[in-house]
C-alpha cells in the first residue's frame, strides 16, 4: 500500500516537472547563426547532412525549420519542406526525451502547414524506429504506407545509411505517416 502511494507521488512529481519544463520551451525559426549547430547535430545523429526520403535528397543546410530552446540551450530541431500543398517533416530531433520538446515542435510544424494551406503534414521513418512510430501515432499521425525495401534506393543516394538499425533490427523499409489537415 505504501509502495503504491509512493509510486503515485513520484508519477505526479514527474508530470509536474514535465509541465514546468514544457511551459519554458521556446520555439523559434532557424536563423543563419544556427546553421553550424544544425550541421553538427544532424551529422552526429543522421551520419551526414544529406537526408533521403522516398528517393529524394534533402540538404539540411537549405531547409527551413524550428529550434526548441530551454533557457538558452538548444534542445530540439525540426526541419521541413513544403511542396505541392504538402508539408513533409524531414528531421525531428529532441535532445531531451519525454519533456514535450518533440510535441511542441510538431505543433509548430502543423501551424506552418495550416498557414501554408497544406492538405497534409507527413513524414517518413524507418522500420526500426519503434519509439518514433509510437510517438507520432500518439500525436495524431496515421500509417499510410510501408515502402518495402525502400532503403535499397536510399543507400544508393546516401551510402552512410547502415544495414542494421535500432535494437538490431535490419533497416529495410520506409514507413509513411501523415496527419490530414482540414481547412
C-alpha positions as CSV (number, residue, x, y, z in Angstrom):
1,X,0.0,0.0,0.0
2,X,2.8,2.4,1.0
3,X,4.7,1.4,-2.1
4,X,1.7,2.2,-4.4
5,X,1.3,5.6,-2.7
6,X,5.0,6.5,-3.2
7,X,4.8,5.4,-6.8
8,X,1.8,7.6,-7.4
9,X,3.5,10.6,-5.7
10,X,6.6,10.0,-7.9
11,X,4.4,9.9,-11.0
12,X,2.7,13.2,-10.0
13,X,6.0,14.8,-9.4
14,X,7.3,13.6,-12.8
15,X,4.2,15.1,-14.5
16,X,4.6,18.4,-12.7
17,X,8.3,18.6,-13.7
18,X,7.4,17.9,-17.4
19,X,4.7,20.5,-17.3
20,X,7.1,23.1,-15.9
21,X,9.8,22.3,-18.5
22,X,7.2,22.3,-21.3
23,X,6.0,25.8,-20.3
24,X,9.6,27.0,-20.6
25,X,10.2,25.6,-24.0
26,X,10.5,28.4,-26.6
27,X,10.3,27.6,-30.4
28,X,11.7,29.9,-33.0
29,X,12.6,29.7,-36.7
30,X,16.1,28.7,-37.8
31,X,18.4,31.7,-38.3
32,X,21.7,31.8,-40.2
33,X,23.7,31.7,-36.9
34,X,22.1,28.3,-36.2
35,X,23.5,26.6,-39.3
36,X,26.8,25.4,-37.8
37,X,24.9,23.9,-34.8
38,X,22.4,22.2,-37.1
39,X,25.1,20.7,-39.3
40,X,26.9,19.3,-36.3
41,X,23.7,17.9,-34.8
42,X,22.5,16.3,-38.0
43,X,25.9,14.9,-38.9
44,X,26.2,13.3,-35.5
45,X,22.6,11.9,-35.4
46,X,22.0,11.1,-39.1
47,X,25.6,10.3,-40.2
48,X,25.6,13.2,-42.8
49,X,23.8,16.4,-43.6
50,X,22.1,14.7,-46.5
51,X,18.7,13.2,-45.7
52,X,16.9,10.9,-48.1
53,X,13.1,10.3,-48.0
54,X,11.2,8.5,-50.8
55,X,14.3,8.7,-53.1
56,X,14.5,12.5,-52.7
57,X,17.7,14.1,-51.4
58,X,17.3,16.9,-48.8
59,X,20.4,19.0,-48.0
60,X,19.9,20.0,-44.4
61,X,21.6,23.4,-44.9
62,X,18.9,24.6,-47.2
63,X,15.8,23.5,-45.2
64,X,13.6,25.8,-43.2
65,X,12.7,24.7,-39.6
66,X,12.5,25.4,-36.0
67,X,14.7,25.2,-32.9
68,X,13.4,24.5,-29.4
69,X,15.1,26.3,-26.6
70,X,15.0,25.6,-22.9
71,X,16.6,28.6,-21.2
72,X,19.5,29.4,-23.5
73,X,20.1,25.9,-24.5
74,X,19.1,24.4,-27.9
75,X,17.2,21.2,-27.1
76,X,15.4,20.3,-30.3
77,X,15.2,20.8,-34.0
78,X,12.6,20.2,-36.7
79,X,13.2,20.7,-40.4
80,X,10.6,20.6,-43.2
81,X,9.9,21.0,-46.8
82,X,6.7,22.3,-48.5
83,X,5.9,21.0,-52.0
84,X,2.5,20.8,-53.8
85,X,0.4,21.8,-50.7
86,X,2.1,19.1,-48.6
87,X,4.4,19.7,-45.6
88,X,7.0,17.0,-45.1
89,X,8.8,16.8,-41.8
90,X,12.4,15.9,-42.8
91,X,14.0,15.7,-39.4
92,X,12.8,15.8,-35.8
93,X,15.4,15.7,-33.1
94,X,14.8,16.1,-29.4
95,X,17.9,16.3,-27.2
96,X,15.8,15.7,-24.0
97,X,13.3,12.8,-24.3
98,X,9.9,12.8,-22.7
99,X,9.9,16.5,-21.9
100,X,7.4,17.7,-24.6
101,X,10.1,19.2,-26.9
102,X,9.2,17.0,-29.9
103,X,5.5,17.5,-29.3
104,X,5.9,21.3,-29.3
105,X,8.0,21.2,-32.5
106,X,5.3,19.1,-34.1
107,X,2.6,21.5,-33.2
108,X,4.7,24.3,-34.7
109,X,5.1,22.3,-37.9
110,X,1.3,21.8,-38.0
111,X,0.7,25.5,-37.6
112,X,3.1,26.2,-40.5
113,X,1.3,23.6,-42.7
114,X,-2.1,25.2,-41.9
115,X,-0.8,28.7,-42.7
116,X,0.8,27.5,-45.9
117,X,-2.6,25.9,-47.0
118,X,-1.2,22.4,-47.0
119,X,-3.5,19.4,-47.2
120,X,-1.3,17.2,-45.1
121,X,1.6,17.1,-42.8
122,X,3.6,13.9,-43.4
123,X,6.9,12.2,-42.7
124,X,9.0,9.1,-43.4
125,X,10.6,7.0,-40.7
126,X,12.3,3.6,-40.9
127,X,11.0,0.2,-39.8
128,X,13.4,0.1,-36.8
129,X,12.0,3.3,-35.3
130,X,9.5,1.7,-32.9
131,X,9.6,4.6,-30.4
132,X,9.1,7.1,-33.3
133,X,6.1,5.2,-34.6
134,X,4.5,5.2,-31.1
135,X,5.4,8.9,-30.7
136,X,3.8,10.1,-34.0
137,X,0.7,7.9,-33.7
138,X,0.0,9.2,-30.2
139,X,0.1,12.7,-31.7
140,X,-2.5,12.1,-34.4
141,X,-0.4,10.7,-37.3
142,X,-1.7,7.7,-39.2
143,X,0.3,5.0,-41.0
144,X,-0.5,5.4,-44.7
145,X,2.2,3.3,-46.4
146,X,5.0,0.9,-46.0
147,X,7.5,1.3,-48.8
148,X,9.1,-2.2,-48.8
149,X,12.9,-2.3,-49.3
150,X,13.0,1.5,-50.0
151,X,16.3,1.8,-48.2
152,X,18.0,0.0,-51.0
153,X,17.3,3.1,-53.2
154,X,18.2,5.4,-50.3
155,X,21.5,3.8,-49.8
156,X,22.5,4.4,-53.4
157,X,21.9,8.1,-52.7
158,X,23.3,8.0,-49.1
159,X,25.7,5.1,-48.5
160,X,26.1,6.1,-44.9
161,X,22.7,4.5,-44.1
162,X,23.5,1.4,-42.0
163,X,22.2,-2.1,-42.7
164,X,21.2,-2.6,-39.1
165,X,19.2,0.0,-37.1
166,X,17.9,0.5,-33.6
167,X,17.7,-2.6,-31.4
168,X,19.5,-4.7,-34.0
169,X,16.6,-4.5,-36.5
170,X,17.6,-4.8,-40.1
171,X,16.9,-1.4,-41.9
172,X,14.8,-2.1,-45.0
173,X,11.6,-0.2,-45.2
174,X,10.3,3.4,-45.1
175,X,7.1,3.9,-43.2
176,X,5.0,6.9,-44.3
177,X,2.8,8.6,-41.7
178,X,0.5,11.6,-42.2
179,X,-1.8,14.0,-40.5
180,X,-4.6,15.3,-42.8
181,X,-5.2,19.0,-42.5
182,X,-8.8,20.3,-42.8
183,X,-9.2,23.9,-43.6
